[in-house]
Amino acid sequence: EEEEEEEIYNPLKLPMGWDGKPIPYWLYKLHGLNLEFTCEICGNYSYWGRRAYERHFKEFRHQHGMRCLGIPNTKAFAEVTTIADALALQKALDARKVGQWKRETDEECEDADGNVYNKKTYEDLRRQGLI
């Protein structure tokens, strides 16, 4: 016995659900799938829905685009999708030197009591014999 697949009526071009039928329109709107987000860094790729847009920042396409621009893919560049904005932000961060790790101020040491000090303070206290 032959089973014929009947053509599904989908005038709004809604995405298909798990059952092979279009998802309800209210669910489509609830998940924001009617919103299109484009990312210039990814080669003007379109993402439908906020969730897919936010998730794409961790995907290879976006990371590769950032690498090609010579920009690290850090939290400072979240929600930045245009090349000009990314380069301007990179230039501003380089000017302020935000995110640079300095050994004297950023390295932390812990004493026997569990107190945490930066490296310079720890060395000073140890030399004075207070620790």
Phi, psi and omega in degrees: 000129183269132175258123180264133177278121179276144181287130184272132180281115183218073184290335182271000181056046178285151177294153181278143177273187182293338182267004179086005178250156178298144178290157179297149183297321180296326178287323176302315180288322182299318180278359177072025182286355177273355180264131180253130176241129178248147180236116181290329180294327180274010181085040181057036177284140182261137176240129182259114180101146182296322183296314179295323180295315180291326181288333186291341180294339179264356184276162184300319185302314181288317180298320179294319178298319178293320178297320180294330178279349181079029183243135176288144181269081182250178180296336179297335183259014177292142180071005177266118185239351179257147182295318181297317179295320180295316179293322178294319178294320178298318180295319179293319179293323178294324180293322180272346183055045176281137177091001177281133182270124179248127186298319184295319186261334187263337180283132183246146177232150181241134178273183184293334180276352179098005178283139182252128179232159171284166190301318183294314180296318180299314180296320178297314180293324179291320178295326180281348178084016180277342179248000000 
